């Protein structure tokens, strides 16, 4: 879990889709969008390094 109870989510969109981010308590829509022309998924390619969540000891 991130700072202040925020959960970071990573997603790959490899086909057209729509999305909606909603605040659960108030049901307020925070963000909405659509992916109309995504890059095709290339299986077996090296994935990007994940972002660091803090300093490495």
Beta strands, then each sheet from edge to edge (+ up, - down):
strand 1: 17-22
strand 2: 29-35
sheet 1: 1+ 2-
end
